[in-house]
Amino acid sequence: MSTEIIAIVVSSAGVVVTVGVALFAGLAWVVRRIDAVESKLTTRIDAVEDKLVERIDAMGRELTEVKVSVARWEGPRPRLILGG
């Protein structure tokens, strides 16, 4: 083998290794970035969920109060009158 062929093979191997390392580093960066975004979104969604649960519970309590008020306005239910 001549020195030119050896140089071409070595430089080609160097290019392949360089591209492989660059792809690995890029993929690692993407994974870290996705993990960071996922943790931010998880925190944000949990906060919204807590607020939503609180609002739903408040609506349930208010609905109960409205039902009691309507029942007071309507008065007691009429009894069944049996003819005798």
PEPETA-V659362 format. One record per run of one state. SS is the DSSP state (helix for helix, strand for strand, loop for the rest). FROM is the first residue (numbers start at 1). LEN is the number of residues. Records with the same first field share a line. If there is no record, write none. Layout:
SS->FROM-LEN, FROM-LEN
//
This chain:
loop->1-2, 75-10
helix->3-72
//
